[in-house]
Structures are given as structure tokens and as C-alpha cells.
Amino acid sequence: MKYETYFRDSITAVDEILQEVLPPEGQRPSILHEAMRYAVFTGGKRFRPVLVLAAAEACGGTVQDALYPAAAIELVHAYSLVHDDLPALDNDETRRGKPTCHKQFGEAIAILAGDGLLTLAFQTLTKVRSARKVQQLLMELSTAAGSCGMIGGQVADLTLAQADLDLPMLDYISVHKTGKLIKASTVFGAISADAGEETKQKLLKFGELLGMAFQSVDDMIDGDGYLKLMKSREVSQKVRDLIAKAKREIKSLGDKAGKLQTIADFLIRRIPRGSHVKVDRQN
């Protein structure tokens, strides 16, 4: 079964909340709000917000309690893509088969649209009813997205010299540029569900491992990153080992963690063909 089919209800619920929190296109400044919506509704898999909802359920919480945190995570992810695509960074002209935000609206509006999405993410978290949860969520998101998280990873990737390329540096970039926001997604679910510290730590570790695996698979698809230093089958085995460890972290949560287990399995299915190696069955 396809990821989009399995998680259809979760994706629909997240999209409804995003429609709610994003300003209408006709609201002034209309060009900015049109660009923000364009960046968010591009047909993505909603991997991070779905992860938030699945983590909340794994901790005994409800999807409803986790929707605003899930939307906030997706807004930050969308902002990061808008800025990553800019000529000063990755200089991409298309994303998911459509013109990137700066190609559609111009660089200036794209920069401001990204700024608007990031700011809206923090505003969205204030809709969570518990002030205690809001404080925890704000701290988690600002740390994951900041200079010691996602932005720091982007800078390391941008300034990396070929002579400095080694596995520890690639791990640093992977953990920060991609992994921090994925880890924050699982922690968001735990916070939304009022999980205890032990359960929260399990979700945190699961998210760390899943984030590393996610970036490794992307590198295999793009022919970049880890493939500069490792063979395809070595990266494939690394992904499978990371996923096996991640699934062991949440095994004690039982059936409630079924969706998280499924997300991990879907990630393995993204490994490009021709990279198949023996699966670690210890999960």
C-alpha cells in the first residue's frame, strides 16, 4: 500500500489545519499570502506532521491534540524548502514538478514568504490550550530549527570544502539539516500526548535514528551525500540498521506504536532498487 493511501486521513487532517491557519490569498498583502500557500500546498507527503500524529497516538494521545503542533512542524519545513531553493543556496528551479517559489513569485517575495511561514509556525503553536505544552513545544521547535539545528546543518552543507568531506561531517550535516526537525516531530507527539519522560526519551531516540535513515535514503535517491564516500549497498545497509534500531526503541509501546513502525517500513521501501541487502530482522 502507498504511503499516501495508508495515511490519507492524517494527511487530510493536517491539510485542513493548514488551510485554517494560513491567511487567505485575498488578504493583504495578497501576493505574499498567495506565495505562502503555494509553498505549503505543493503535494508533499506531509512526512513530518504525520510523524507528529503517529507519535502522539503511540503515547496514548489523540490526533486532535497534536494537529496544531503538526501544522507548525510542516510550516517550518515548507519555509526551509523555500529558502533552500533560492539561487544563493541550492538554486533549484522546480520542486515536485512545479516551479519553485522564487521562480513563481520572484526572489524577494519568496524570501518574505519563507519568513512568513516560519513566523506563522510559532503563532500556530500558541493555539495549543496548555500553556505548559506551548512552552515546551516552542523550545523544542526553536532549537530544532535554529543555528544549532536545521540552519546550522544547512550552513555546514553550504560551506563544506571537498577536502573536509568525511563521514563524521556528513553525519553532522545529516543530523542537523534533516534529522533535528524529524526528531522534533516525534517529540512534538510525545509532548502533545503528555507522555512521561521515559516514553518521551524513546520517541526522541526513535526520531534521531529515523532522521538519519531519512537523509541517507534521500542521498541514495539523489546520488549525493553519503554516496560520495560509501557504496550504494553500504548506505542501504546503514539505512536498514538504523530503522531496525529505531523500531526496537518503540517496541515496548506495543500496538499503539503501529503507525510509527509502518512509517519506518515505508522509509525502507524508498530505498532505490538495486540497493537491496539483507534486512536486520531484530525488531
Backbone bond lengths (Angstrom), bond angles and torsions (degrees), N, CA, C in turn:
res aa  C-N    CA-C-N  psi(-1)  N-CA   C-N-CA  omega(-1)  CA-C   N-CA-C  phi
1 M - - - 1.458 - - 1.530 110.30 -
2 K 1.331 117.50 139.79 1.448 121.53 179.61 1.524 111.22 -70.99
3 Y 1.330 114.63 149.67 1.464 121.75 178.22 1.527 110.48 -53.99
4 E 1.336 116.88 -48.11 1.463 120.92 -176.93 1.529 112.19 -62.04
5 T 1.331 116.98 -32.58 1.468 120.74 178.76 1.520 110.84 -73.56
6 Y 1.326 116.38 -45.05 1.466 121.41 -177.04 1.532 110.93 -63.51
7 F 1.333 115.80 -39.66 1.468 119.60 -175.46 1.531 111.88 -106.23
8 R 1.334 116.93 26.96 1.459 121.23 -177.25 1.532 111.95 -55.14
9 D 1.322 116.87 -46.98 1.464 120.55 -177.30 1.528 111.52 -63.41
10 S 1.330 116.59 -40.89 1.466 120.19 179.40 1.517 110.93 -66.32
11 I 1.319 116.61 -43.60 1.468 121.06 -179.79 1.531 109.94 -63.45
12 T 1.327 116.72 -41.94 1.468 120.94 178.89 1.520 111.04 -62.69
13 A 1.339 116.51 -42.96 1.467 121.03 -179.60 1.531 110.93 -63.77
14 V 1.330 116.75 -40.91 1.462 120.79 178.72 1.529 110.28 -65.90
15 D 1.325 116.99 -43.66 1.464 120.38 -179.98 1.530 111.70 -62.53
16 E 1.316 117.11 -36.19 1.467 120.29 178.26 1.523 111.46 -64.78
17 I 1.322 117.14 -39.87 1.466 120.91 178.41 1.530 110.28 -69.69
18 L 1.325 116.69 -39.02 1.463 119.78 177.33 1.528 110.97 -63.09
19 Q 1.334 116.29 -39.42 1.465 120.09 176.14 1.530 110.24 -61.18
20 E 1.319 115.86 -35.84 1.467 121.05 -178.65 1.526 112.06 -69.57
21 V 1.320 117.02 -45.54 1.468 119.94 -171.57 1.533 113.35 -83.98
22 L 1.328 117.28 -25.93 1.463 119.56 178.92 1.529 110.56 -75.73
23 P 1.321 117.80 134.55 1.476 119.92 177.38 1.521 111.00 -60.83
24 P 1.328 118.37 146.80 1.466 121.18 177.70 1.526 110.70 -61.43
25 E 1.321 116.04 151.49 1.465 120.38 -179.74 1.526 112.24 -59.64
26 G 1.319 116.26 -32.99 1.462 119.61 -177.18 1.516 114.56 -78.65
27 Q 1.325 117.33 -9.74 1.468 120.02 -179.48 1.530 110.22 -77.51
28 R 1.326 116.63 133.80 1.453 120.09 179.99 1.538 111.54 -65.83
29 P 1.346 115.07 142.19 1.464 130.32 -7.90 1.529 110.27 -76.76
30 S 1.306 116.29 114.02 1.459 121.85 -169.74 1.526 112.67 -61.53
31 I 1.332 118.59 -36.40 1.461 120.48 -179.17 1.527 110.67 -64.20
32 L 1.317 117.23 -35.52 1.469 121.30 178.79 1.520 110.32 -68.85
33 H 1.327 117.05 -46.96 1.459 120.20 -178.06 1.523 111.85 -68.60
34 E 1.321 116.59 -31.93 1.463 119.79 174.10 1.525 110.34 -64.42
35 A 1.319 116.50 -42.08 1.462 120.69 179.89 1.524 111.63 -67.01
36 M 1.328 117.66 -38.97 1.465 121.58 178.11 1.524 110.48 -62.11
37 R 1.331 115.96 -44.81 1.461 119.82 179.10 1.533 111.04 -67.84
38 Y 1.287 116.74 -37.77 1.461 121.03 177.67 1.521 110.02 -59.02
39 A 1.338 116.63 -42.01 1.463 121.35 -178.34 1.525 112.52 -68.66
40 V 1.317 116.72 -32.25 1.471 120.71 -175.99 1.523 111.96 -84.26
41 F 1.325 117.18 -40.68 1.462 120.44 -175.05 1.529 110.58 -100.24
42 T 1.321 114.83 71.50 1.466 121.26 -178.28 1.524 112.59 -115.15
43 G 1.328 116.90 12.90 1.460 119.31 177.63 1.513 114.62 83.60
44 G 1.337 117.92 23.44 1.460 121.04 178.75 1.518 112.24 -70.69
45 K 1.323 115.88 167.12 1.457 121.32 -177.65 1.522 113.43 -79.07
46 R 1.348 117.40 -10.77 1.469 121.35 -177.36 1.540 110.57 58.34
47 F 1.334 116.06 37.40 1.466 120.99 -175.82 1.529 111.94 -56.68
48 R 1.323 117.30 -46.84 1.461 120.76 -175.83 1.526 112.92 -69.07
49 P 1.338 119.73 -48.54 1.469 117.91 177.75 1.527 113.44 -65.74
50 V 1.330 117.78 -34.59 1.465 119.98 175.30 1.526 109.46 -62.13
51 L 1.323 115.95 -37.89 1.462 120.67 177.52 1.528 111.02 -63.25
52 V 1.327 117.21 -39.15 1.465 121.22 176.47 1.531 110.16 -58.76
53 L 1.325 116.16 -49.03 1.466 120.35 -177.82 1.522 111.78 -64.76
54 A 1.334 116.77 -42.22 1.463 120.38 179.69 1.521 111.31 -65.57
55 A 1.331 116.98 -37.38 1.464 120.77 178.73 1.527 110.72 -67.58
56 A 1.325 116.46 -38.96 1.465 120.00 177.74 1.526 110.68 -61.66
57 E 1.319 117.07 -44.11 1.458 121.05 178.61 1.524 111.44 -65.39
58 A 1.333 116.85 -36.39 1.458 120.66 179.24 1.524 111.30 -64.13
59 C 1.331 116.05 -25.93 1.463 121.14 179.61 1.524 112.35 -94.29
60 G 1.317 117.03 7.90 1.462 120.82 178.98 1.511 114.40 86.96
61 G 1.347 117.06 9.64 1.452 120.70 179.24 1.520 111.93 -90.46
62 T 1.336 115.91 -173.68 1.455 121.46 -179.28 1.517 110.68 -113.50
63 V 1.322 115.41 154.83 1.460 121.30 175.99 1.524 110.11 -60.53
64 Q 1.331 116.81 -40.87 1.457 121.46 -177.15 1.520 111.68 -57.27
65 D 1.331 117.01 -41.82 1.469 120.88 -178.65 1.526 112.54 -68.73
66 A 1.336 116.97 -19.24 1.463 120.54 -174.20 1.522 113.57 -105.24
67 L 1.334 118.23 1.02 1.469 119.91 -172.67 1.527 113.37 -68.07
68 Y 1.323 118.01 -44.88 1.465 118.71 179.58 1.536 111.46 -65.86
69 P 1.337 119.07 -43.39 1.467 118.35 173.45 1.525 113.03 -59.23
70 A 1.325 116.86 -39.01 1.462 120.39 178.57 1.524 110.84 -63.28
71 A 1.331 116.92 -42.38 1.468 120.91 179.03 1.524 110.56 -64.10
72 A 1.329 116.92 -39.11 1.465 120.60 179.94 1.525 111.29 -62.61
73 I 1.320 116.12 -41.79 1.468 120.43 177.66 1.529 110.39 -60.86
74 E 1.324 116.96 -43.02 1.464 120.32 -178.37 1.528 111.35 -68.10
75 L 1.317 117.91 -34.84 1.458 120.94 177.81 1.530 110.96 -64.39
76 V 1.323 116.27 -40.42 1.466 119.75 177.58 1.526 110.35 -66.43
77 H 1.329 116.22 -41.82 1.463 120.00 178.35 1.532 110.40 -61.30
78 A 1.342 116.89 -44.31 1.462 120.59 -179.45 1.524 110.83 -63.25
79 Y 1.326 116.69 -42.40 1.476 120.07 177.43 1.519 111.31 -59.38
80 S 1.334 116.29 -42.26 1.465 120.04 -177.82 1.528 111.28 -64.15
81 L 1.324 116.81 -35.67 1.463 120.26 179.34 1.523 111.01 -70.12
82 V 1.321 116.99 -41.01 1.465 120.67 178.16 1.529 110.37 -57.84
83 H 1.325 116.29 -46.78 1.459 120.28 -178.72 1.532 111.79 -73.17
84 D 1.330 117.94 -37.42 1.471 120.63 178.11 1.526 111.42 -60.98
85 D 1.319 116.99 -34.22 1.465 121.03 -176.25 1.529 113.14 -75.34
86 L 1.320 118.04 -14.33 1.461 121.67 -175.42 1.535 112.05 -61.50
87 P 1.326 117.29 152.50 1.470 120.91 -179.28 1.524 113.97 -55.09
88 A 1.319 117.69 -31.93 1.462 120.81 -178.96 1.529 112.73 -71.58
89 L 1.331 116.91 -16.82 1.457 120.55 179.85 1.528 110.02 -113.45
90 D 1.339 118.44 -100.75 1.470 120.08 -175.78 1.527 113.59 -85.20
91 N 1.336 116.80 -18.68 1.467 122.11 177.75 1.533 112.05 54.89
92 D 1.344 115.65 52.99 1.457 121.05 178.20 1.532 110.23 -95.29
93 E 1.328 115.94 141.24 1.460 120.74 -179.20 1.521 112.92 -100.08
94 T 1.323 117.48 -20.88 1.466 120.71 178.47 1.519 110.08 -133.81
95 R 1.315 115.02 153.26 1.465 122.36 173.19 1.513 107.55 -145.84
96 R 1.330 114.93 124.14 1.472 120.98 -178.22 1.524 111.53 54.55
97 G 1.326 115.23 38.69 1.451 120.69 175.10 1.511 115.94 79.14
98 K 1.334 116.86 5.65 1.462 120.70 179.35 1.520 109.71 -122.71
99 P 1.332 118.23 157.40 1.467 119.70 175.55 1.530 110.32 -58.36
100 T 1.323 116.39 140.47 1.462 119.67 176.53 1.529 109.30 -65.63
101 C 1.313 115.29 165.72 1.464 120.09 -173.24 1.531 111.70 -58.46
102 H 1.323 117.42 -41.04 1.469 119.01 -178.12 1.518 112.20 -72.95
103 K 1.337 117.74 -26.23 1.465 119.73 175.18 1.528 110.84 -74.21
104 Q 1.321 115.99 -30.38 1.459 120.79 -178.04 1.530 112.11 -82.61
105 F 1.349 116.74 -36.78 1.466 119.98 -171.81 1.533 114.12 -122.33
106 G 1.332 117.13 -5.16 1.458 119.93 -175.92 1.518 111.02 95.28
107 E 1.323 115.82 155.04 1.466 120.78 -174.44 1.534 112.56 -63.44
108 A 1.315 116.91 -43.34 1.462 119.85 -175.81 1.533 111.52 -61.40
109 I 1.323 116.23 -47.58 1.467 119.80 -179.83 1.531 110.32 -66.99
110 A 1.329 117.86 -35.64 1.465 120.48 178.57 1.525 110.98 -63.76
111 I 1.317 116.84 -42.96 1.468 119.93 177.63 1.519 110.35 -60.32
112 L 1.322 115.91 -46.48 1.468 120.18 -178.58 1.529 111.41 -69.38
113 A 1.331 117.69 -33.26 1.471 120.65 176.33 1.526 109.92 -63.95
114 G 1.327 116.75 -42.66 1.461 120.09 176.07 1.513 111.33 -61.08
115 D 1.342 116.55 -43.94 1.469 120.56 176.93 1.526 110.64 -59.14
116 G 1.331 115.61 -42.15 1.457 120.44 -179.16 1.517 112.46 -64.68
117 L 1.330 116.88 -39.50 1.465 120.86 179.57 1.525 111.41 -66.87
118 L 1.317 116.67 -41.78 1.465 120.07 178.87 1.523 111.02 -63.01
119 T 1.326 115.67 -45.44 1.464 119.57 179.58 1.522 111.22 -64.15
120 L 1.322 116.53 -40.87 1.459 120.95 179.66 1.526 111.70 -63.75
121 A 1.321 117.23 -30.69 1.468 120.40 178.93 1.523 110.66 -59.82
122 F 1.323 116.49 -45.42 1.467 119.77 -179.68 1.525 111.27 -70.02
123 Q 1.328 116.23 -36.14 1.467 119.99 176.00 1.524 110.21 -62.41
124 T 1.331 116.60 -40.02 1.467 121.38 -178.75 1.527 111.69 -62.47
125 L 1.321 116.89 -35.95 1.470 119.74 -179.96 1.525 111.97 -65.35
126 T 1.315 118.47 -24.31 1.464 120.35 179.67 1.523 111.85 -71.24
127 K 1.331 117.08 -9.51 1.460 120.68 176.95 1.530 112.32 -78.98
128 V 1.335 117.05 -12.77 1.461 120.99 175.66 1.526 108.10 -66.97
129 R 1.311 117.67 135.17 1.466 121.50 -169.85 1.530 113.52 -68.99
130 S 1.311 117.75 -37.54 1.460 121.11 -175.82 1.526 111.13 -83.60
131 A 1.338 116.89 120.69 1.468 120.81 178.63 1.526 110.82 -62.37
132 R 1.319 116.50 -34.73 1.472 120.98 179.21 1.525 109.97 -64.06
133 K 1.315 116.90 -44.29 1.461 120.72 178.52 1.524 110.85 -65.47
134 V 1.337 116.64 -41.12 1.463 120.22 179.51 1.525 110.64 -57.71
135 Q 1.333 116.04 -43.90 1.459 120.18 179.70 1.523 111.20 -61.37
136 Q 1.333 116.42 -44.31 1.466 120.65 179.92 1.525 111.41 -65.35
137 L 1.321 116.13 -42.49 1.464 120.82 -179.02 1.531 111.38 -65.71
138 L 1.338 116.31 -42.75 1.457 120.28 179.04 1.525 111.42 -61.96
139 M 1.324 116.38 -42.49 1.464 120.30 178.77 1.525 110.68 -63.82
140 E 1.317 116.68 -43.65 1.461 121.41 -178.04 1.529 110.79 -64.80
141 L 1.321 116.94 -45.39 1.459 120.39 -176.17 1.531 111.83 -70.53
142 S 1.321 116.95 -43.29 1.460 119.75 -178.94 1.521 111.08 -64.91
143 T 1.321 117.13 -34.50 1.462 120.94 177.77 1.523 110.92 -70.50
144 A 1.332 116.43 -45.31 1.462 120.92 -177.66 1.523 112.32 -65.81
145 A 1.343 116.98 -34.18 1.465 121.03 -175.15 1.522 113.57 -93.04
146 G 1.327 117.85 -9.41 1.450 121.31 -170.70 1.516 115.93 -87.15
147 S 1.319 115.81 -161.74 1.461 122.04 -174.18 1.525 112.99 -67.56
148 C 1.325 116.58 -22.10 1.467 120.33 176.15 1.529 111.23 -97.87
149 G 1.306 115.82 9.94 1.460 121.41 179.37 1.506 110.93 -130.99
150 M 1.338 116.17 -121.12 1.455 122.31 -173.19 1.531 113.04 -59.35
151 I 1.330 117.18 -45.82 1.462 120.07 -179.29 1.525 110.85 -64.93
152 G 1.341 116.33 -40.14 1.458 119.93 177.11 1.517 112.35 -60.79
153 G 1.322 116.89 -39.23 1.455 121.05 177.53 1.516 111.69 -66.04
154 Q 1.336 115.75 -37.76 1.467 120.22 178.24 1.534 110.71 -64.97
155 V 1.332 116.23 -41.34 1.467 120.24 178.91 1.533 110.54 -64.13
156 A 1.331 116.18 -43.03 1.466 119.82 179.25 1.527 110.90 -61.44
157 D 1.320 116.34 -40.95 1.462 121.25 178.84 1.527 110.82 -66.02
158 L 1.328 115.77 -40.08 1.456 121.67 -176.22 1.530 112.04 -69.11
159 T 1.329 115.95 -36.57 1.470 120.60 -173.41 1.516 113.37 -100.68
160 L 1.327 118.00 2.28 1.459 121.35 -176.46 1.525 110.98 -65.86
161 A 1.315 115.28 125.33 1.461 121.11 175.03 1.522 109.18 -90.77
162 Q 1.325 117.04 147.31 1.461 121.51 -177.68 1.521 111.54 -55.57
163 A 1.328 116.64 -34.57 1.465 120.69 -178.44 1.523 112.48 -67.62
164 D 1.342 116.59 -23.06 1.468 121.03 -178.49 1.523 112.52 -94.27
165 L 1.314 117.05 3.45 1.461 120.87 -175.07 1.524 110.63 -74.36
166 D 1.319 116.84 114.31 1.454 121.79 174.23 1.530 107.65 -150.76
167 L 1.329 116.67 172.75 1.466 119.88 -175.33 1.531 113.34 -63.03
168 P 1.353 119.51 -42.21 1.469 117.98 177.32 1.530 112.88 -58.43
169 M 1.346 117.35 -38.63 1.457 119.46 178.79 1.527 111.26 -69.34
170 L 1.326 117.20 -40.55 1.459 120.03 176.84 1.525 110.96 -63.28
171 D 1.333 116.57 -38.60 1.466 120.39 176.43 1.529 110.51 -62.32
172 Y 1.329 116.40 -41.86 1.469 120.64 179.53 1.531 110.08 -60.07
173 I 1.332 115.50 -47.62 1.467 119.84 -179.57 1.528 110.50 -62.73
174 S 1.323 116.35 -43.86 1.462 121.23 -178.79 1.525 111.29 -62.55
175 V 1.327 115.77 -46.42 1.470 120.95 -178.50 1.519 111.19 -63.16
176 H 1.334 116.82 -41.27 1.459 119.80 -173.41 1.525 112.89 -88.23
177 K 1.317 117.66 -49.09 1.469 120.62 -175.34 1.522 112.20 -65.57
178 T 1.322 116.85 -37.37 1.467 121.70 -176.30 1.528 112.70 -116.90
179 G 1.314 116.39 -45.75 1.459 121.07 -170.33 1.511 115.51 -66.86
180 K 1.330 117.85 -35.26 1.464 120.05 -175.40 1.526 112.16 -62.05
181 L 1.331 117.41 -40.81 1.465 120.10 -178.91 1.523 110.90 -73.69
182 I 1.326 117.35 -32.50 1.464 120.07 176.43 1.533 110.06 -69.85
183 K 1.322 116.43 -41.84 1.468 119.13 175.47 1.523 110.60 -61.48
184 A 1.335 116.65 -42.40 1.462 120.26 178.33 1.524 111.11 -60.24
185 S 1.327 117.34 -32.46 1.467 121.03 179.29 1.518 111.45 -62.62
186 T 1.327 116.57 -44.19 1.469 119.13 179.63 1.522 110.93 -69.75
187 V 1.330 116.81 -37.80 1.463 120.33 178.45 1.528 110.07 -67.47
188 F 1.340 117.18 -37.05 1.465 120.70 175.77 1.528 110.75 -56.86
189 G 1.334 116.10 -41.71 1.457 119.47 178.35 1.509 112.04 -62.65
190 A 1.336 115.83 -41.91 1.469 120.48 179.85 1.527 110.83 -65.18
191 I 1.335 116.75 -42.91 1.469 120.17 179.19 1.527 110.37 -64.43
192 S 1.318 116.95 -43.06 1.467 121.36 -179.50 1.519 111.72 -59.86
193 A 1.348 115.57 -33.77 1.464 120.82 -177.78 1.524 112.90 -91.02
194 D 1.330 117.19 3.92 1.473 120.80 -177.80 1.520 111.52 58.08
195 A 1.306 117.39 40.52 1.461 121.70 -178.21 1.522 110.94 -69.36
196 G 1.329 115.57 152.51 1.455 121.11 176.04 1.517 110.71 -71.49
197 E 1.328 116.10 168.36 1.451 120.70 -175.18 1.519 112.44 -63.28
198 E 1.324 117.61 -38.74 1.467 120.24 -179.69 1.528 111.11 -63.08
199 T 1.327 116.22 -45.12 1.465 120.42 178.92 1.522 110.71 -66.70
200 K 1.314 116.65 -39.80 1.462 121.12 178.76 1.527 110.63 -59.69
201 Q 1.330 117.02 -40.28 1.463 120.71 179.55 1.526 111.47 -67.21
202 K 1.316 116.94 -34.66 1.467 120.13 176.57 1.524 110.21 -64.33
203 L 1.332 115.79 -43.74 1.466 120.25 179.11 1.528 110.89 -66.67
204 L 1.323 116.74 -37.38 1.458 120.80 178.30 1.524 110.71 -61.11
205 K 1.329 115.82 -47.22 1.466 120.02 -179.52 1.519 110.69 -66.47
206 F 1.333 116.56 -40.71 1.471 120.30 176.28 1.526 110.10 -56.85
207 G 1.328 116.73 -45.62 1.452 120.72 -179.36 1.514 113.12 -64.77
208 E 1.320 117.28 -38.43 1.468 121.27 177.76 1.527 110.76 -60.27
209 L 1.309 115.71 -48.63 1.461 120.86 -178.07 1.526 111.13 -67.42
210 L 1.325 116.35 -40.56 1.461 120.58 179.38 1.531 110.37 -64.65
211 G 1.326 116.62 -38.89 1.460 120.33 179.24 1.519 112.37 -62.43
212 M 1.330 116.57 -42.54 1.459 120.74 177.42 1.523 110.75 -63.20
213 A 1.323 116.20 -42.13 1.462 120.65 179.68 1.524 110.83 -65.60
214 F 1.324 116.84 -41.19 1.461 122.02 -179.13 1.527 110.35 -59.37
215 Q 1.341 116.95 -48.35 1.458 119.94 -179.32 1.524 111.74 -65.55
216 S 1.324 116.41 -36.59 1.465 120.38 179.90 1.524 110.84 -64.24
217 V 1.335 116.71 -40.99 1.465 120.11 177.45 1.523 110.41 -65.42
218 D 1.336 116.90 -42.32 1.467 119.99 177.24 1.528 111.24 -58.90
219 D 1.335 116.20 -39.62 1.470 120.00 178.43 1.530 110.77 -62.46
220 M 1.332 116.31 -38.41 1.463 119.97 178.91 1.522 110.87 -67.13
221 I 1.313 116.59 -39.01 1.460 121.04 179.59 1.530 110.50 -68.09
222 D 1.348 115.68 -39.55 1.459 120.80 -177.03 1.522 113.53 -86.57
223 G 1.341 117.21 -12.13 1.456 120.43 -176.20 1.515 112.38 67.93
224 D 1.326 116.70 36.08 1.461 121.47 -173.30 1.528 109.37 -136.55
225 G 1.327 116.81 -168.82 1.452 121.39 173.58 1.517 113.86 58.90
226 Y 1.328 115.46 -119.22 1.466 120.60 -176.24 1.528 112.95 -60.21
227 L 1.323 116.75 -25.85 1.461 119.15 -179.67 1.530 112.50 -68.14
228 K 1.330 116.61 -12.09 1.466 119.66 175.58 1.526 111.40 -72.43
229 L 1.342 116.05 -22.58 1.468 120.23 -176.01 1.521 113.77 -123.61
230 M 1.331 117.67 -14.10 1.459 121.33 -175.87 1.528 109.94 -128.82
231 K 1.318 115.91 154.40 1.457 120.62 174.31 1.525 109.46 -74.64
232 S 1.324 115.11 156.22 1.453 120.78 -177.64 1.528 112.11 -55.83
233 R 1.323 116.50 -44.24 1.476 119.09 -178.01 1.528 111.04 -68.93
234 E 1.337 117.57 -27.39 1.465 120.56 177.39 1.529 110.57 -70.49
235 V 1.332 116.05 -40.66 1.460 119.57 177.26 1.526 109.94 -66.74
236 S 1.332 116.13 -40.68 1.459 121.02 177.97 1.526 111.00 -58.86
237 Q 1.321 116.30 -45.27 1.470 119.80 179.00 1.527 110.95 -65.17
238 K 1.326 115.91 -37.40 1.463 120.19 177.02 1.527 110.50 -59.65
239 V 1.330 116.67 -44.97 1.465 120.96 179.25 1.523 110.53 -59.72
240 R 1.310 116.52 -46.72 1.468 120.87 -178.04 1.526 111.23 -64.42
241 D 1.313 116.73 -38.14 1.462 119.97 177.42 1.525 111.34 -66.49
242 L 1.330 116.32 -42.31 1.467 120.67 178.53 1.527 111.27 -62.63
243 I 1.329 116.38 -43.09 1.464 120.23 179.87 1.520 111.11 -65.80
244 A 1.327 116.88 -40.09 1.469 120.52 178.37 1.526 110.47 -61.41
245 K 1.326 116.75 -43.07 1.470 120.54 178.36 1.527 110.95 -65.83
246 A 1.327 116.09 -40.58 1.458 120.45 179.78 1.526 110.89 -61.28
247 K 1.322 116.47 -43.95 1.461 120.35 -178.67 1.530 111.62 -67.05
248 R 1.317 116.94 -32.24 1.471 119.61 176.43 1.526 111.10 -66.31
249 E 1.332 116.58 -32.42 1.465 120.23 -179.39 1.527 111.99 -61.97
250 I 1.331 117.77 -31.31 1.465 120.46 -175.27 1.526 112.54 -108.95
251 K 1.313 116.54 7.44 1.466 120.08 -177.88 1.520 111.84 -58.39
252 S 1.337 117.03 -37.36 1.466 121.04 -177.01 1.528 112.33 -68.65
253 L 1.341 118.05 -13.89 1.465 120.61 178.99 1.520 112.35 -79.21
254 G 1.337 116.25 -9.83 1.454 121.11 173.78 1.517 114.32 70.22
255 D 1.338 114.97 -148.41 1.463 121.27 -174.98 1.527 112.95 -63.22
256 K 1.340 117.06 -25.84 1.463 119.93 -179.46 1.526 111.79 -60.95
257 A 1.335 116.13 -24.93 1.465 120.82 -178.64 1.526 112.26 -92.77
258 G 1.324 117.03 14.65 1.456 121.00 -176.75 1.524 113.42 -57.39
259 K 1.325 117.12 -40.47 1.469 119.86 -179.33 1.525 111.30 -68.67
260 L 1.320 116.76 -35.92 1.461 119.52 176.48 1.524 110.67 -64.51
261 Q 1.334 115.82 -40.94 1.467 120.07 176.98 1.539 109.92 -61.52
262 T 1.321 116.21 -40.33 1.464 121.01 -179.46 1.527 110.99 -66.00
263 I 1.331 116.77 -41.28 1.464 120.87 177.17 1.524 110.28 -59.04
264 A 1.331 116.32 -43.09 1.461 120.55 178.77 1.532 110.66 -62.54
265 D 1.320 116.24 -41.58 1.473 119.99 179.16 1.528 111.66 -66.49
266 F 1.328 116.86 -38.54 1.460 120.12 177.29 1.523 111.03 -61.29
267 L 1.327 116.31 -34.26 1.459 120.15 179.47 1.529 110.91 -64.66
268 I 1.321 116.36 -38.73 1.465 119.88 177.20 1.530 110.03 -63.52
269 R 1.321 116.97 -36.61 1.464 120.21 -179.53 1.523 112.40 -67.26
270 R 1.338 117.74 -17.63 1.460 120.84 178.28 1.526 112.30 -78.26
271 I 1.329 117.20 -12.46 1.462 119.67 179.81 1.528 108.45 -60.04
272 P 1.336 118.18 127.83 1.464 120.47 -178.64 1.522 112.20 -58.04
273 R 1.306 116.69 145.87 1.465 121.01 177.84 1.523 110.14 -61.54
274 G 1.326 114.37 148.55 1.451 119.76 -177.37 1.509 112.03 93.17
275 S 1.352 116.23 -3.32 1.458 120.62 179.23 1.519 111.56 -111.19
276 H 1.335 117.33 11.41 1.455 120.80 -174.17 1.524 112.15 -71.35
277 V 1.312 115.01 131.38 1.454 121.72 174.09 1.522 107.53 -135.11
278 K 1.305 116.76 176.01 1.458 122.23 -178.20 1.524 111.17 -60.42
279 V 1.333 116.72 133.76 1.440 122.09 -178.44 1.519 110.51 -85.82
280 D 1.345 115.56 138.43 1.463 120.96 172.33 1.524 107.21 -74.04
281 R 1.329 117.69 114.24 1.463 121.50 -174.71 1.530 113.18 -90.27
282 Q 1.329 117.80 3.28 1.464 120.64 -175.68 1.517 109.98 -81.50
283 N 1.337 116.67 72.34 1.458 119.07 178.92 1.517 109.95 -146.56
